[in-house]
Amino acid sequence: MTDDRELIREMYRKYWRCMIGKDVDGLRSLMAEDYSLLHMTGVKQSGDEFLKGLADGTFNYDSADHDSIDVTLNGSSALMTGKSRVTAAVYGGRKHNWRLQGDFTLRKENGTWKFTGSRASTY
């Protein structure tokens, strides 16, 4: 049986596969209804606002190579920090390589882990 830590690590890998493939439905399936994202610019978006930006080309991700994915469980909630080297073009800018850190919160809903929030920064 796979443990919750590994399930959450796989969620993070799937998150990036969906981002690169612009799979809005796949990403939505990973998010709680109240998911929100705090960009490194300080802009806070709801899950729906973020997904709209992915679909309309505001956010374009080409690749993500993961350096680490650390998970801390606390009952039906969890914290996950992923560190990934990402190639992306966002907000109309040119393609750039980023060392992105995502600090995610999660909760277990009806037996399934969901992302409730994330904060992006660099490392």
Residue pairs with C-beta under 8 A, 6 or more apart in sequence:
4 71
4 73
4 78
4 108
4 113
5 71
5 73
7 113
8 69
8 71
8 78
8 80
8 106
8 113
9 69
9 71
9 80
11 30
11 106
11 113
11 115
12 66
12 69
12 80
12 82
12 102
12 104
13 66
13 69
14 26
14 30
15 27
15 30
15 115
16 61
16 64
16 66
16 84
16 86
17 23
17 26
18 24
18 26
18 27
18 30
19 27
19 54
19 59
19 61
19 64
20 61
20 62
20 63
20 64
22 54
22 55
24 51
24 54
24 55
27 51
27 54
28 47
28 51
30 114
30 115
31 47
31 114
31 115
31 116
32 47
32 107
32 109
32 114
32 115
32 116
33 47
34 47
34 116
35 46
35 47
35 114
35 115
35 116
35 117
35 118
36 44
36 45
36 46
36 47
36 117
37 44
37 45
37 47
37 50
37 117
37 118
37 119
37 120
38 44
38 117
38 118
38 119
38 120
39 45
39 120
40 120
40 121
40 122
45 53
50 59
52 58
53 59
58 90
58 91
58 92
59 88
59 90
60 88
60 89
60 90
60 95
61 86
61 87
61 88
62 87
62 88
62 89
62 95
63 86
63 87
64 84
64 85
64 86
64 87
65 84
65 85
65 86
66 82
66 83
66 84
67 83
67 84
67 85
67 99
68 81
68 82
68 83
69 80
69 81
69 82
69 83
70 80
70 81
70 82
71 78
71 79
71 80
72 78
72 79
72 80
76 107
76 108
77 105
77 106
77 107
77 108
78 105
78 106
78 107
78 108
78 113
79 103
79 104
79 105
79 106
80 102
80 103
80 104
80 106
81 101
81 102
81 103
81 104
82 101
82 102
82 104
83 99
83 100
83 101
83 123
84 99
84 100
84 102
85 97
85 98
85 99
85 100
86 97
86 98
86 99
86 100
87 95
87 96
87 97
87 98
88 95
88 96
88 98
89 95
89 96
98 122
99 122
99 123
100 120
100 121
100 122
100 123
101 120
101 121
101 122
101 123
102 118
102 119
102 120
103 118
103 119
103 121
104 115
104 117
104 118
105 115
105 116
105 117
105 118
106 113
106 114
106 115
106 116
107 113
107 114
107 116
108 114
